[in-house]
Amino acid sequence: MADSLRFHPLVADDLSAATEWYDSISVELGNRFRADVNSRLDAVELRPESFAIVDAPLRAARAGRFPYLIVFEHSRLTEVLGVFHSASDPSKWRGRLR
């Protein structure tokens, strides 16, 4: 996983909830979800400006084949604000902005 990204304190809860849900279906599916999220976090770290602005100043990267978005803010530093299901209410993202 990316080392130079900053993470909002609730990101761990987001990932845990989603991973547990996929693990409950299949451990293999949970492993694929984790791998896709980690791969996408690496891409966010390397090329944050290549991802679409979804609600200025927020950008989002889709978590591979899964219906989850990694929502982040990029200025001088890149801070991951959450990992949300793509159908979730965007106010959850905005509420994590500082």
N, C-alpha and C positions, 0 to 999 in steps of 0.2 A: 504494500500500500504506500501511497505517497507520503513522504516524510516532511516536506516543506509546506504543506497545507495546514491552515488553522481550522479547527472544527468547533462549531457551536456545541455547547455541552449536551444538547438533546440529540445530537446525531447518533450517539451510541444507542440510545433508546430506539430511534427510528430503525436502525440496522438490526437491532436485536429482535424487534417485533416482526419485521419482514422476514428475517432469516428463520425465526422459529416457525412462522406460518409455512414457509416452503419446506422446512425440515419435517413438519408434521405430515406433509404429503409424501415426501421422499427425501432421504438424506442426500441422494445424488442431486436432486433439484435444489436443495439448500446450498450444496457445494457449488453448483453452477451459478446460483445467484451471487454468492460471495465472490466468486472469481470474476463475474461480470462487473460487479460494483468496484472491485479493486482495480480491474483493468481500466475502467472509465475514470476512476480517481487519478490514476497515473496520467491519463490523457488530459484531464483538467489541469493537473499540475504542469504539464509540459506546454499545453496550448490553450490556456483559459479563454483567450479571445476568439477562438474558433467556434465557440458554442453560442447559440442564439440568445439574445436578450429576450427574456420572457416578461419581465416587469421591471423596467429600469430602477435600480442598477443591477437587478438580479439576472443571472444567466442559468441555463439548465442543460444538463447532459443526461440523455436517456441511459438507463442502466442496462445496456446490451439488449437482450431479447425480452427483458422483463418490463412490465408496465410501471416502472418507477423512474422518478427524476431525481437527479442529484442537483440540488439548487445551491448556487453559490454566488458570492459577490467578489468581483475582481477589481481591485484598484492597485495599490502598491503591493498588497498582500492578497492572497486568495483565501477566503474563508468559506468553508462548506457550511451552509445553514441547515441542511437537512436532506434526508432521503425520503421522498414522498411518493405515494401512489399517484400515478398521473391523473386520476380522476378526483384527487383530493381538492379541497377548497384552497385557492391561492392565498387566502388571508392567513393560513398557517405559515406560509413562507414569509409574508410581510411582517408578521408578528415577531419574527426572530431577528429582524434588522436592528442594529444598535443605533 
